[in-house]
Amino acid sequence: MGEHSVLVVDDRANMLSLAKKVLGKDVRVLTASGGREALEVLKAQPVSVVVCDLRMPDMEGIEVLRECKRLRPNTEFILMTAYASVATAVEALRLGAYDYITKPFDPDQLRGVVLSAVGRSAPASEPNGDDPTPKELLPGLVGRSPPMRELAAQVVRYAASDATALVIGETGTGKERIARALHTQGDRASQRFVAVNCAAIPAELLESELFGYAKGAFSGASRDRGGLFEEANHGTLFLDEIGELRLSLQAKLTRAIEEKAVRRLGESRERSVDVRLVAATHRDLEAMVKAGTFREDLWYRLNVARVSVPPLRERKDDIPLLSRHFLRERAASISDRRIEGFSDEALARLSAYDWPGNVRQLRSAVERAYLLAPGDTVNVSDLPDELLQRRAPSGGSELANLTWQAALEHAREEAAQLYLSAVMERFDGRVADAAAHAGIERESFYRLLRRYGVRSEGG
């Protein structure tokens, strides 16, 4: 493991010496006497693992974790603390920490946890880059949850082909972002991405927008004009809300896909086009086919590379990350004030809400809170009224319906065992399913089960 390096961060020299002694035979050990010094090291070079104290004079360990994941998203992070609590542990895990160790600890325990984290990481010699998004995700796709990681992997697979793609998902889930990712990750990335919302253009005008028209084709057609298919030639054409197309236009679209050619209104000849088509909808196209309102042949043409975007309520552990992302975006657009972040209770409320309007609604709520917050932190009182009407759960069965972060809103250390037991019971002891529901990686979930004495399917 000589190619791996571990950065140990602590303001006490004796702890740094102990770490060097315990770990030095297995990895290259770097040290920093505070958080700011640690960040300078991370800016200068990649490391495999960071082991950081929670309480330091210049910077809290949680803040070092946040900055570490921004600077080096693939670096594993272990928190050391003498002030352990469920809230601290879960906050660290939610932010991407591999594990945390309670002081005082046995040297063998430190070595075991660090080497386990090293085993998961890339060698320090492999560049990590400074991309603030996790390696598994793509530019424009913010999140760390299992559903988002699977979505990103699916996008990469489909982007490698020119197959027609269909993006399905509820309103506000970010379907256009997925369409753009399919474009930017593929061979057509250097060509144009042309988007049109089929529901926003009157039906009688949409045909000429898509296929173009010849001079004199209709009243007002004073010149020849190419349509969006021609505009997107060699690139990607994104048809949002394709379920809104009328049947006659669906037939022409089907032919354009099959023949790779379009005919302008008022012309008799066809023009060849080389377009990668991506469509999106929040409607159930299969049900529309059965009802006779969507063409079956078009459905088959579209449903080649199918991408399902999960609603926000199914990836609640991404909510804090998204909230901070939107807050930074808003701060960047307003120069005369600065909001630094959210209070713990505000983040808990954001995480507990079901967000029927999905990511779009969350963005709107964060932007509104930014404008209303009187100080440098968004508090619960700054959030929309609908988020403030949630009642605390009364028992384990209700806790099992929440994510781990949402449970923390009403339950602290005494509820940890109850929550873990309830979720394990709900999923009949299946750790993988329980961990995915809780929004925590399976290995981290296993460690929590062991920590609180909750039995898993394996023991």
LUMMAR-745563 format. One record per residue: residue in one letter; x, y, z of N, C-alpha, C, O in turn. Coordinates in pm, whole numbers, plus 50000, padded with zeros to 5 digits. Atoms other than C-alpha are relative to their C-alpha. Layout:
aXYZXYZXYZXYZ;...
This chain:
m500814987950000500005000050000500855012650000500375023450034;g499104988849993503015022449969499595011749913500025023049938;e500394989050088501385042749691498915008550061498575018950005;h501064992649934498675054549930500585009450106501575006250172;s499614990849894499005084650156498795003550084497675004350034;v501064996649906496975093550465500385013150067501495014650118;l499794987149935496635128950598499304999750137498094998050144;v500544999649864496175130750978499985014450047500995021450041;v500204986049961494785163551112499605000650147498564995450185;d500284998549858494935172051483500855011450054501995013250011;d499244988849945496015202251685500944995850112501665004250167;r499115005049894497865180151937501124991849939500884982249866;a498835006450059501375169451847500104985350037500554977249956;n499895014149959501165137052049499094990949919499424979349896;m500905008050084498205125151839500614998049861500484987249803;l499365001350131500115132051518501134989950006501324982049913;s498905009649983503095112551649499474985850012500034976649952;l500605013349985500885083251752499524994849865499744983149831;a500525004250131499235082451409501144995849908501024985949836;k498855003650083502615082051235500564986450040500924978349955;k499465012649949503775053451456499104988349962499594977849922;v500965010750026500595032851404499864997049851499734985449812;l500335001650143500155038751030501215000049909501124996049793;g498834997650085503665045650905500534988049926501144989549821;k499495012050067504485009550817499164996049879499624988649792;d500925004250105501485006350585499795010649891499605007249774;v500284989250095501045040450420500955011650026501635012150129;r499254987649978502775073650374499125009450080498005012550039;v500794991849909501595095950659500405014649986501575018250004;l499844985550000501175133450614499275005550122498304999450167;t500654994549881500235155650908499705014949980500375021849904;a500364985849998498565189250961499515003250141498784995350201;s500344996349862498115207551293498705007850010498365012750118;g501284993149998494815223451196499284998549868499844993549771;g500815001650120492035224750942500485007849881500475002849769;r499564991650112493385253150733501284994449937501454994649815;e498785006250052496775236450703499654987449920500274984749817;a500425012150071495015204250600499475003349862499754996249766;l500564996350130493155222050320501095004349903500995001849783;e498874996450086496425236250188500684987549945501094987149829;v499425012750046497795200750173499124993949891499634989349789;l500935006050097494675188649989500005007649868499855001549762;k499924992350124494925217049738501264996749922501284997049799;a498705002350064498545208149670500154986049945500874984149847;q499805013850043498235170449632498834991250041498164994050140;p501045009549961495775141449636500484990950111501664987650118;v499715010049897495635118149936498884989749996497784992549950;s500995010750002493825085249979498975001650110497774999650088;v500894999349883492375091150327500405012150084501585015150100;v499784989649899491995120450567499444995050133498304990450139;v500445003149864491805113150942500065013150077501145018650098;c500054986349948490655144951114499285000750134498244994350154;d500634997649871489855155951469498765008849981498725017149891;l501224992250009486395170651526500195014350051499815023949985;r499874987049936487325199151760501435005149987502364999350043;m498704993750015490225221551658499815015150008498755020149971;p500174985649978490855258351735499635007849875498825017149881;d500194991550118490895271051379498844995849912498345003949833;m501015004850094488295249451209499424986850050500164977950090;e500665012449958485745222551299500254989049898500344991649778;g499775011250089486325187951157498914998149895499204993949783;i501105001250096482875187950992500225009549883499935006149768;e499744990450106483865219050797501174995449913501154997349791;v498905005650078487135202650694499474989149907499904988149792;l500625010450081485055173150571499305005949878499475001149766;r500714993650112482855195950360500995004849893500815002349773;e499034994650095485855213050203500804988849932501154989949815;c499285011450058487665179950152499194993949887499744990849781;k500835006050104484715165949957499835009349880499595004749768;r500054990650112484635197649749501304999549920501294999449797;l498694999850066488365197249675500394986349943500884985349831;r499575013550036488955159649662498844990350025498864982950123;p501215007949974485585141949625500234985050013499394978050070;n499765014449993487165107449595500864995950118501144984150136;t499205002949881489255110049912499094995350113498085001750143;e500785004849886487915089250201500325008550124501445013450140;f499854991149884487395108150528499544992950126498464987050130;i500325006149871487445095450887500085011050107501075018250116;l500064989749896486415117851178500394993950134499924983050169;m499655004149863488005114551524499335009750097499415021950078;t500684991249907486015127851816499924994150139499734982050156;a500255003849861485815126752194498605004450040498195002650155;y501334994349970482345142452169498964993449911498125000149851;a500865007350094480515115351979498535001350033498155001150151;s501455000249987476785117751925499434994749870500114994649768;v500645004850121474335103351679499955011149895500205008549777;a500104988950096473885137751521501335002349931501375004249809;t498694998050060477615141851468500344988849903500824991249792;a499685011550084478015106851329499265000449869499854998449762;v500815000350122475175109451082500295012049912500285010949789;e499614988450081476105144550975501274996849921501375000349804;a498755003650067479585131250895499744990049888500274991749778;l500305010050102478225100850707499235006149884499475002849768;r500804993750104475735122150519500855008649908500585009649788;l499124991550080478485145450404501054992049924501854997649849;g499105008450079480425115850268501134993650076502024987750015;a498935006349922482625104250558499914984949991498824979349980;y499965014750003483725067950551499604994450136498854984750142;d500315004849865483505063650931500445010650100501035020750062;y499464991449895484185080451264500484991350116499964980550140;i499375007249890486305069651561499845008250127500075020350127;t500174993149872485575078151924501294999450081501864988650100;k498834999349913488485089752139499594997050144498475000250184;p498715005950039490255074652323499764986949925498794979849953;f500185012050080490705046352074501244991350010502334995950042;d498895009450003492855015552052500765002049868500135003649764;p499234998250124495735019351799499634990049891499614993449773;d500405009950101494654987051629498695003749933498475001049815;q501274995550058491185001651583500255010849894499685010449786;l499664989650097492645032451414500594993849874500184997249763;r499355006150115494825011251189499004992449915499024993349792;g500985008050074491964987951096499055008649918498785005649802;v500944991350071489545016051003500705007249885500145008349776;v499284992650104492165035550809500344990849882500144994649767;l499645009050109493365005250610498774995349923498844992949803;s501255003450069489764995950533499605011249904499185008749792;a500314988550086489205031150397500985000849883500595004149771;v498995000050106492475029050202499644989949892499844992349774;g500375010450094491224997150042498915004249904498804998749794;r501084995150087488235015949900500445011449910499775014249810;s499624987850071490145045949772500904997149883501474986249872;a499035000850111492145052149457501375003350054501465011050150;p498664996349956495925053749498500215015149992499665021949906;a499774985649994497175088349591500665005249875500545017049842;s499334995750123499205089049271499045002249886499405008049783;e501014998450105495995088149068499315013450018498725015750123;p500574986749982494795123749006498524999350032497774992149967;n501404999249964491505131449174499305011549931498115011049902;g500614988150057490975165449021499295008150104499095003550217;d500654991049907489225194549182498525001549969497915011250013;d501414999550032485755187249046499204998850128499354988950200;p500755000349876483335195549330498894989650001498274987650105;t501035010350001480905168349218500654986450022501804984549982;p499445013349980481415132049324500374993549868499744996349766;k499505005950124483285111149068498934992149928498904991849805;e501015008650063480305088149009498995008249919498365002949828;l501014991950066478125117448897500605008249888501825008449868;l499604992850120478265139648591499785014950019499005018950106;p500244985649991478475177148540498525003349986497864998849892;g501414996450002475065191748617499104990850080497954994250104;l500795009349920473875161648819500545000250143501604994550171;v499564998249862474135170149189499354989450087498124988250088;g500545010249910473745141749438501014989150028501964987249952;r499135011149965475405112549612499204987350029499784976850058;s500845011349960472445089449675500134988449902500504990549787;p499975011650091472315053949531499155001949874499614998449765;p500764998150125469465063249289500695009449902500625007249781;m499334990750091471485092349151501274993949941501604996549826;r498815006650054474645071449117499614990249888500304989349786;e500465009250103472705045348923499545007649877499785003449764;l500444991750112471135072648710501195005049919501175004649796;a498814995150070474565087148628500664988949919501094991149805;a499415011250072475885052848533499174996449877499734993049773;q500885002950112472855047148311500185010349888500205006749770;v499784989450099473395080648137501284997549923501314998949801;v498725002650067477025071848064499864988549901500414989149790;r500185011550089475975038247915499265004149873499665000649762;y500814996350116473325053547690500655011049916500405011749796;a499364989350074475435083647593500984994649896501295001349797;a499025006050091477885060347421499384995749868500104992649773;s500665004050124475285051947157499225011749943499085022150007;d500844989850064473155072046914498524996350009497695002549942;a501385004749991469975053847014499085011150050499465019150136;t501004990749950466835074547061499754997250148499604985650188;a500145001649854466395080647433498705006350047498245016349993;l501214994949938463295085847644500275002250148500614992850220;v499794996549860463625103847977498635001950065497865010650023;i501304999049934460675098648208500205004050146501205000450209;g499904995649862460025114448545498955010450030498395016549939;e501004990249959457725136748743500455014249963501635016649937;t499694986050028457535173948677500975005350106500795003250225;g499064993749908460475192448828501174991450041501964995550125;t498915008949960462875162848851501305002949926502344997449963;g498774996850071465375177448604500234991749875501364987749847;k499865008650119464685157748286500875006549892501604999549821;e499164993650102466315183848063501474998950036502314997749947;r498605001949959469525181248269500514986249958501664984749917;i499615013550042469555144048196500204999749850501164993649801;a499864999650146469015150647827501315006849962502015002149872;r498744993150029471925175147826501204991250035502214991349964;a498905009049962474105149848007500184989149894501314985449862;l499905009950107473285123747740500745005949880501484998949811;h499324993350111474495149147485501485002550030502354999149950;t498624995949969477635161547662500934988250025502144989550008;q499165011649974478845126647752500194991249876500894981149882;g499915008150121478505113547396500915006149895501565016349918;d499134995750110480325117647065499545012949935500295019249861;r500534987850062478095146946966500175012350088499605022850058;a499894989249902479155168947258500445013249939500065023849988;s499514987750062480885193947028498985006349904499185017449855;q501044995150090477725198046817498875006450082498955007250204;r501064992449934474505216646898499044991150078498754979850039;f501105006049923471975207047164498835009649984498885020950032;v501174991650028468575220447054498824994550079498474982850067;a501115004349914465665219247300498725007249963498735019149930;v501314994050024461975225147244498994993650094498984981450112;n501085004849914459045222247484498754998749916498165008749875;c501145002550089456245206147286498695005350058497745007849983;a501224995049937453645218247537499935015249995498855020950015;a499964985549996454735254647509499725006549866499535018749859;i500224994550134454205258747133498644995349951498344983449958;p501325004150051450695259046984500134988949897501044988949814;a499935012050084449975226546802500115003549852500804996649778;e499994996650143449395244046468501345005949956501615006549836;l498704994450033452865260046484501154990350020502244992149964;l498905008949963454875231046621500574992549880501784990149872;e499525007450117455055212346289501015008249921502065003049882;s499074991650075456705241846112501275002650080502345004350022;e498814998249917459065246546410500934988049988502144989649980;l499195012250005460235210446391500584997549862501764994349848;f499595004350134460385205146015500345011449905500905009049798;g499724988650087460675240245869498945001949893497974994349887;y500994997250104458805255045574500665007149883501725013249896;a499554993350122459245267945220499285013549987498195015450041;k500634987150025458515303245110498644998049934498514990749836;g501355001050055454785306945046499224988050047498104985850000;a500705012149954453845274945229498725003450072497774995650072;f501204995449932451315294745432500115015150013501165021049987;s500024985549985450325330445500501065004450101501084999750214;g498934995249912453325348545648501334993349976502344997750031;a498745006950030455935324145514500705007449886500585003649770;s499414991350100457955350945333501374995249953501945001049860;r498695005250039461165330545309500104985450040499314980550121;d499745013749960462495295245331500604999850141501385008650179;r499455001049864463265284145684500134985450040499174977750029;g499805013549949464775252345821499424998550139499315008150214;g500575002649868463265235846126501054995650101502254995850073;l499105003749891464755223846451500774987249971501894985650021;f499255012050040465705189946302501255004049923502344998949949;e498854995650077467955207546054500985008050086502195006950070;e499154992149911469245231346321500864991050088502004994450120;a499285009349913470275201446534500814989749922501324980249981;n499295009850081471915182946243501394997350055502155006550084;h498745005049943474895162346369500055001450152501024997050215;g500044998349856473875171446724498834992650062498484981750018;t501105006349926471005163746964498785009049999498895021050022;l501284992949991467345173946945499244994750119498984982750128;f500715003949877465525173547278498565004749990498285016649981;l501434997250005461725171447264499404997850139499124986550178;d500575000949866460375179247610498484999349991497865005149902;e501475001849995456795169447702499474994549868498534999949810;i500395005750129456485147447395498604993950006497984991649902;g501355005449987453235133347533498925009749958497765006049945;e500984990050038451555165847429499835000949848498975008549801;l500114999350145452055159947053498664994549952498184984450002;r501235005350057448875155846851500354988249909501494987149863;l499765012550070448495122846663500575002149859501434994649816;s499514997850137449075137246313501495003550001502234999449912;l498594996349992452395152046420500854988250050502024986950015;q499295012249956453335119546596500364991349880501434985449877;a499745008150119453055101946258501195005449922502044997849876;k498884993950073455425126646091501314998450076502374996550016;l498795001849920457875124046380500504985749990501714983349982;t499615014150015457845086146354500734997849869501754990949864;r499345001650131458705088245985501385006650000502335001149944;a498714993149996461495113346052501044991650072502214991250033;i499075008549926463035089546305500404987949916501574984349911;e499735012050079462725059446075500865003049877501784995549846;e499334997050127463945076245756501215009050018502005010649925;k498924990349977466395100645915499965011149896500995015049840;a500214989550099464935127045688498755007950038497835002750101;v501164991549972462505156145713499595006949870500395008549778;r500534992750115460295174345462499415013050051498495013050133;r500544987149962459695211445504498575001749948498224996349843;l501354997050047456105223445479500085007549867500825017149853;g500034993550131455375232745119501044994649903501114999449790;e499015006050089458205211644974499654985449975498964979050055;s500265014050033458095177844804501214991250028501074979150042;r498815008249979461675166844861500354998950148500035007750228;e499565002249863463125152645180501465003950016502245002949921;r498624996349967466315164445345500524990550106499874988550209;s499405009249902468585139845526500485007750121501035018750109;v499514994049876469345147845888500634989150085500174977750089;d499305009149908471735131446132499845005750140500645014050184;v500374994349870470175138246471499854989050103499254978650075;r500275008949886470305120446806498785005950072498845017250121;l501244995149943466755123846941499884995450145500044983650176;v500305002949860466045125947314498655006350031498445018250006;a501334995149964462445129147433499804998650150500464990650216;a500295000849856461025134847779498525002150024497845008949947;t501404998349964457655132847947499794996550147500524988550205;h500445003949866455965131648286498764991249992498244986750094;r501235007750020453015112748136500324985349979501444981749944;d499875014450019452445075148117499684996949854498524995249817;l500215002050143452955069147745499404986349969498624984949874;e500595013350022452115032147772498495000350018497754994349941;a501444998749977448715040847915499365008049886498235005249845;m500534992150112448265066747639499904991549874498974993349795;v500075009150114449035040047378498734991550010498014990049911;k501205008249980446295017947525498735008049980497715002949934;a501184991450014443925047647528499855005549858498855011949827;g500074995550138444695055147162500405014549980500135020249874;t499604986050012446145089847230501505001649972502005012849959;f498594999550038449765080747154500284988049910499864976849938;r499775010350100450995061046856500924989150054501964991850114;e499215011349953452305026446934501344999249930502354996049993;d498725001050072454955027646661500985010850047502195008450050;l499124989649947456315060646797500514996150138501674998450172;w499605004649867456355046147147501164990249990502134991150066;y498925009750017458505017247027501295006749953502395002849994;r498824993050047460835041146846500695007950111501915009050115;l499454991949891461275062747157500574991550112501584995150172;n499675007949882461525035247415501164990349972501054978349995;v498815008050028464985022947310500965001150118501334991050178;a499154997649883467205038747576499155008050099498985020150086;r500974993949907464865045847866500685003650131501324995250194;v499384995149877466025066948160498905005250093498155014250056;s500994995749901463855070748470500685008850105501655004650169;v499434990549903464615101048687499224998750132498015000750132;p500735002049874463765094449056499485013150055500155023450043;p500494988049932461575119549240500865003050122501544994250175;l499144995849890463265139049517499684992650130500574990450212;r500375007149877461325120649789500664986350009500734980550118;e499345012949999463135088649686501525001250012502234991150011;r498574997949978466595104149732500215011650096500915021350067;k500014988849906466155125750038501375003350056501615014650101;d498674997049950469775122450142500765009549908501835014349945;d499404990050088470595144749842499525014150032500095023849983;i500614986949977468455173149978500975010050062501055021350014;p499054990149946471135189450200501035004449897501375016249889;l499004996650103473665187849915499395009449896500015019349859;l500674991450097471185202649667499705013750058499865023949991;s500354987349935470105229349915501215009250006501125021149975;r498774991949994473675241149967500425004549860500915015649841;h499664996650139474255240149591499175011849953499715021349895;f500874989050043471245262449524500315012850077500225023850022;l499654988349921472265285649808501255006749944501325019049936;r498784994350058475735289949656499695006849866500255017449836;e500364993950128474185296749315499355013650021499675023349952;r500684987349971471935323749461500995010350053500935022050015;a499014990749945474835339049656500895005749889501285017349894;a499134995550109476905340849337499325010549913500005018549847;s500724990750085474165360849165499655013150071499205022650008;i500314988149921473725386349447501265004350072501744997350161;s498694996049947476835406049535499935007750131500945009050199;d500064991049885475515427849818499684992950132499584999550235;r500225007149874474815400350073500494985749987500654980549877;r499425013550000476125366350173499334991650108499354995350225;i500565009649907474295337050334500964988250004501254982349900;e498965010249989476775311450466499484985749997500184976749952;g500495013849996474525281250515498664999050071497965009050088;f501275003049934471575265050693500254995850144501294990050176;s499955005749865470925258051058499694985149990499094980749892;d500265014350001470775221051148498504997049992498084987949921;e501445002449999467035223451213499395003249863498474996449818;a500524996650133466415240450878500304988949900499454985349819;l499675011150089468275212750694499144987850029498734980749938;a500845011449964466295186850889498595001749944498004992149895;r501334997650056463025203150783499994998249848499064992349792;l499905001850145464135204550421500074985249965499454980849868;s499845014350028465125167750435498744992050029498504981749967;a501195007549960461855156950598498835002049905497914993849902;y501134996750087459575172950339500004991149875501064987149828;d500115009150115458285152050046500215006649863500434999449766;w499724992650122458725179049777499214994949879499794988949789;p500805004450116455825171849538500435006749869500225001149761;g499494993350119457365197149298501454996749969502055002449878;n498665005350022460725179349323501095010750006500965020550080;v498824991249990464065196949261499635014449967500185023650028;r500404986450036462395226949099499385007150120499665018950143;q500614994149882460335232949412501035002950109500975013250176;l498944997949901463385228749637500825012349964501115020550051;r499244988250042465335254249433499245012850034499815022450087;s500824988249973462465278949463499965003250149500045014850189;a500064998149856462225273449839501315005650054501315014550140;v498684995249954465975278749888500215014549957500705022550035;e499824986350047465995310349675499135009750081499565020850112;r500884991649918463035324149872500585001850139500585012950193;a499414999349867464715315750202501225009250000501445016650096;y498824991350011467885333150084499595014750007500245022750074;l500454986150002465945365150022499395004350132499475016050169;l500694996649876464035363350351500914999750122500645006650220;a499155001649881466865353450588500615013450040501295019749959;p499454986949958467805384250796501484999550033502165009850026;g498605001249961471205370850904500824992749897500504992749778;d499125007150093473985349950756499724985149995500494977549937;t500395014149997472195316550815498524998749972497725006550024;v501425002950023468915302550682499494991750117500014980950144;n500605006949886466785292350983498634994749963498114997749855;v501315005850026463515273451008498975010749969498135008849881;s500984989450021461545305851025500075006149861499135012949819;d499854994650135462845315150680499434990849892499364994649776;l500465009950097461415283850514498515002049968497805008350047;p501424998950036458035281750332499094993550105499504984250174;d500935004549896454985275750551499734985049993499564978650097;e500365014150011454295241050411501044990850066500724979550101;l498965008049936457585228650558499895000450152500514992250221;l500054998049856456645240250908498814993050064498594994350185;q501215006249949453475219650944500154985250026499154978150039;r499725014249980455145185850999499964996550147500565003750228;r500065004449862454365167051322501024989050025501364981349936;a498995010049965456855145751504499404986049999498234984350035;p500485013849995456535107851467499854995450143500545000350233;s500275004349863455205089351769500564986350030500564982350147;g499505013449969456745054951732500904994649892501135001149790;g499045006050091459105031351556499464997949860500194999749762;s500535002750133456755022651271499975012649915500195011949794;e499974987550076456485059451174501435004249968501695009749861;l498604996950027460215064151206500494992549877501294997849799;a499545008150112460705036350953499595005749866500135001849763;n500424993950124458915057550693500835012249964500625018349859;l499164988450024461535084950720501384995649956501774984149976;t498595002650020465075087350595500715002350133500145007650228;w499234998449877467815086950855500115014850039499995018150156;q499874985949968468265124650828498715005850055498735013750149;a501284994849953464555131550872499704995350141499125002650221;a500235005149864464415109451180500745008350103500275009850216;l499224992049905467085131151340499295012850041499625018650144;e500714987849965464695160451338499304998650134499235008250211;h500785002249878462705144951624500664990150096500164988050206;a499415010449916465035118751763501505001450006502135003449902;r498554999049983468555120151899500544986450041500114976149989;e499275012149970470735094352061499104988650047499314977050011;e500845010649944467975075752245499134993249894498614982349917;a500865005750104466085069651916500784992349895500174986049808;a499225006450105468975055951711499704985149989499454980049879;q500245014450002468445019651810498584997049953498354987449878;l501395001950040464675022951767499855001749849499174993749783;y500104997650143465075037451417500614988549920499994983349827;l499325010750073467575011451301499214986950008499084979849908;s500805012249984465464983051445498745000449915498354990449855;a501244998850076462314996551281500234998349850499464991649782;v499725001150143463904999850938500394985749963499984980549859;m499625013850028465474965150961498774990850003498674981349925;e501225008149994462094950751059499165002249874498584992849820;r500814997050119460374968450770500514992449878499724988049795;f499425006750115462794952550523500444985750031501294980149963;d499785014249965462854918350694501474996650014501904985749975;g498595002649973466514921550791500915001449881502094998149891;r499164998650119467764929150438500775013250008500205023949988;v499194988149975470614953250501500095008949877500025021149889;a499854991950122471024964250140498775008749978498905020549946;d501224992350020467384974850113499825010550108499435021850080;a500144990549889467354991050457500965011749985500595023150010;a499004989550017470545010450385499605009549888499735021749901;a500434991650112469225022750050498855009050041498805020750004;h501134992149953466005034150215500465011250094499965022450086;a499524990149903467895052150493500885010549934501095021349990;g499154990550068470135069150238501444999850046502125010050042;i498645001549950473405055750379500634988149927499964978049904;e499335011050067475985034150204499984987550088500004988450211;r500215012549927475694997450301501074997650105500754993350216;e498945002549903479094995150471499855009150122500065004750235;s500224990849888478365026050682498804995650082498804996950205;f501195004649930474925011950766500334987950088499834986850200;y499555011449920476534979450882500685004750128500454999250236;r499284995249882478784999151115499055006050103499255004550223;l500994994649906475795017451264499234988750069498944989650188;l500685011449939474004984251320500854993950111500354990950220;r499115005749898477034970751504500145009550119500175005250234;r499794990149893477485002951700498825000150098499015001750219;y501184999349915473895001951831499384986450030498264985650081;g500405013449959473594964351869498754995049933497994987549994;v501195004550074470914958651605500424988749907501384990049831;r499635011850077470984924451442499675001949853498655007949818;s500224999750143471324921451066499704986049953499734976550031;e500335013250055470404892850832501154990350013500974978150016;g498845008749987473944880250867500404997550143501394990650168;g499625002249861474004880751242499535010650089499775010150210;
